[in-house]
Amino acid sequence: MSYFVWSLPLLAVALCMASGRVNSMTAGLCGGLLAAAVALWAAPVAVAPLGLLLAVGKGLWLAWLVIAVILSGLFFREVVVEDGVDARPQCRHDDRGLPRP
């Protein structure tokens, strides 16, 4: 039963996304709040609110690193691409995976 409780945040996000009624930010916020509740009340080791705040800070730091890499790649693409040039990748195969003539 404890594994079910620990997997509730993941299940909540999956159900929110599958329903199509909420966007990804709302589903992530729902999962994050549910994960905080599970960490505070159902964790095998007691978690203090300060420990939870520290874990959130670590997660935000890791997320910022990923966001910085993605944004720098997008910035690099904008700087390198010339005006009027189609910068999309050219596909050499059709939809079935066969080479184009």
N, C-alpha and C positions, 0 to 999 in steps of 0.2 A: 504494500500500500504506500510505503514511503517513496518508492520510485515513481509512482503515479503523481504524488504531490510535487516531487522535484521536477517532473516533466511538464507540469501545468503551464509555465510560461511559454514553452515552445509550442504546446498544443493550442494555447490561446492565440498566439501570433499566427499559427497555421490556419486556425478556424477563421480569424478575422480576415486574413488575406483570401481565403477560399470563398468567403461569403460575398466578397466584392463590394461590400457596403462601406468599408473604411479604406483610407489610403495607407501607404506603407508607414508613414510617420505615426499615424494614430495606432496602427497595429504594433509598431515597435515600442511606443510609449506604454501601451497596455501590457505588453510582455515585460517591459522594464519594471513597471510598478508591481506586477504580479511576482516577478523575480525578487524584488526587494521584500515583499511580504513573505514569500517562502523563505528567504534567507534569514529574516528576523524571527520567524515563529516556527519553522519546521526544519531548520538545518540540523545535521547531526552534531555539530559543534556550535555552541552559542556565538552569535554574531551581535556585537554591539552596534548601535547606530553610527558611532564614529568609525568603526571598521567598515560599515557599509558605505559611508561617505568616502573613505579611502579607496575602496574598490571601485566606486563610480569614478573617482578622479583618475585612477590608473586606466580604466576603460576609455575615458575621454582622451587621455594622452595617446593611447594606442590608436584610437580612431583619428585623431588629428594627424598623426604620422601618415596614415593611409590617404586621408583627404589632401594633405600637402603634396604627396606624390602624384595623385590624380590631377590636381589643379595645375601643378607645374608641367605635366605632360600636355594638358590642354593649352596652356599658355605657350609652350614651345611650339605646338602645332600652329597656333595662330600667328606666331612671329615668323615661322619659316615659310608658310604658304603664301604664295604670291596672289595678288588680287586678280580675280577672273579665272583662276586655275581650279579645275575640279580636283579636290584633295581626297575624294573618296577612293578607297581601294578598288582596283579593277578586278572583277571576277573573271577567271578564265574558264569557268565551268558553268553549265546551265543548272537548272533546279534539280535535275536528276543526278548530278555529279559527273556528267559526261563532258569531255572537252568541247569547247565551241569551235565551229569550223572557221 
